[in-house]
Amino acid sequence: MSKSKRKKVFQSEIKQCKYYVNGMHCASCEVLIEKKLLKKYDDLEFVDASLAKGELNISYKGSKPTEEELNSIFHETGYMFSQKKYYKDLTPLISIKNGFLSINTDKMKTLLRTLFLFIVFVVLFKTLEKSGLASGISVSSSSSYPAFFLFGIVAGLSSCAALIGGLLLSLSKQWSEVYIYSSSKVQKLIPFTMFNIGRIISFTLLGGLLGLLGGTLGLTIEGSSTFTTIGVVLVSLIMAILGLQMLGIEWASKFQFKVPKFISRKITSEEDFQGKYMPLVVGALTFFLPCGFTITAQALALTSGSFLSGAMILLFFSLGTLPILALISLTSVEVSKRPKLNATFNYVAGALVLFFALYNFNAQLNVLGLKSLSDIKLPSYSAPKTSGTSVVEPDKEGYQIINLTASGFEYEIKSGSKIKAGVPTKLVVQNNGIQGCGSYLLARGLMNNYVQLKPGRNEIDLGTPQKGVYKITCTMGMVSPVTVEVI
């Protein structure tokens, strides 16, 4: 028999069948179904599950798995298989028919459960942020290394959770898909472990370089915040899209940041894949997306005067941020192997990622001095402080003096908030124990760079301001801004 004839005979032995699948909600479901079937049935040549089409296509020799077998195998995971096409539940959450109010109970339960968990988390986050948790944990270049570890823990529970924690949460779904059907929890933790290792190595080495540069060149970390602002905005945009995808928003699914399926299959078959080191790189790059606490630690590493001191400061700080990041990692791994729980986790995590993205984006609007949600005056929301509305009169030396107090996690104007354009002006800040990024004050348009506030009285020369409305906030825009109007 010729080679071409043998090939035709072989091809004729391979049969194909298609089942429709209900219950898939992410790419992880695709990989899980494919891997489980290929391991269970030796006669299967190829398995392709498609979330977009809601289909399972099987190429096989011999006998195919029946509809009953498939439903039995995946009973606990919540997937249902049929030779008839499933149609999405397009029933609205609330509708009115013939004068009667109709509620989709399944969608309502999912919505209420997600909203409850989301609200609990947001309230907890805002409470920790405003609680003064960091008031007793202050650090300086002479602080012990364990003090920087505690400082890192506080950072992980506050503003760093919004940026770095939110970033990790948004990426966790993508990384969980890589080892979705691995029986080893250790293997599932590989990308998360790489992320944290990359972060720790980066902070240690670059912290050492900061200390070395600061000691030899007398550098300071004060400088333009433009790079940080652009970075945070871009990361927040990506986080927002990923969050909307996790919430099942269809138009957001057009922007895919997931691992291609052919790569997922290759990784889960335990073959080599160079891209598996990407989490290590992402973790390392978080050094350049600092929260306010990170900026403080970096500044102290810069002024430490040596490679060893700078490295140890940021090593202990990054280790302090590790517990909350590790908790996110472990939670992601635990829920990834339980599709029903994973679906709920995706909704809650998606809502949280979207919250963090909007929180960070809103903060950057404050940094840029633009209108933001912080300008909305609501009883339950800390609005910009504008204690004085009168025009500040020049003192005997001809300077307009704006008096500001900084304590806890807020600024407050004690003088008038209006000044005249073209008149020499000074900003006098009484630092009574400001926390986190609040110790790095920024006023876009009034100041060229941000200024590190020292304990007690701080005097900042603003030159001769031009007409406009300016916001005084921290380098990350997370301290509720106060406004100054130049008339």
Number of C-alpha atoms within 10 A of each C-alpha: 5 6 8 9 10 11 10 10 11 11 11 10 10 16 15 14 12 17 21 20 23 18 17 23 20 21 23 25 24 22 23 20 22 20 18 14 17 15 9 11 13 11 15 21 14 14 20 17 23 19 18 11 10 20 22 20 16 22 16 20 16 10 10 16 15 13 14 11 12 17 17 13 15 14 11 11 17 13 20 20 24 18 13 10 14 16 10 8 8 6 11 12 13 12 12 10 7 5 7 8 9 13 14 13 11 9 15 14 11 15 15 11 14 20 15 12 16 19 14 10 14 14 11 12 17 12 13 16 22 13 12 16 16 22 14 10 14 15 16 15 18 9 12 13 18 13 18 26 21 20 26 26 22 24 26 25 20 24 27 24 21 23 25 22 24 28 23 25 26 27 22 21 24 17 25 24 27 28 27 24 21 16 10 9 13 10 15 25 20 19 24 26 19 20 24 25 20 23 24 24 19 24 30 25 18 21 30 27 19 28 29 24 21 23 18 10 9 12 16 14 18 13 11 13 17 13 11 17 22 13 14 23 19 14 19 27 17 19 27 26 24 29 29 19 23 26 23 16 13 10 10 16 16 10 12 11 13 15 15 11 17 8 15 21 18 13 18 18 14 11 9 10 11 7 11 15 14 14 23 22 15 17 24 21 16 20 24 15 19 23 27 25 25 25 22 23 25 27 23 26 32 29 22 25 22 20 22 17 24 32 27 21 29 31 25 25 30 29 19 22 26 20 15 18 24 17 12 17 25 17 14 25 25 15 17 26 23 15 22 17 13 22 20 18 21 26 24 25 25 28 22 25 31 25 20 27 29 19 18 25 23 21 28 23 19 31 25 20 21 15 12 13 14 21 18 12 12 9 7 6 12 15 16 22 20 17 14 15 14 11 16 18 15 15 9 7 7 11 18 22 22 23 17 21 19 22 17 20 23 21 25 22 23 15 17 20 22 21 25 19 15 13 17 18 23 17 18 17 24 21 21 14 22 24 26 30 25 29 26 23 22 28 26 19 17 22 16 13 18 20 19 19 20 15 14 12 13 16 14 15 14 19 15 16 19 16 13 12 15 20 25 28 30 28 33 30 30 25 27 23 28 24 21 23 19 19 14
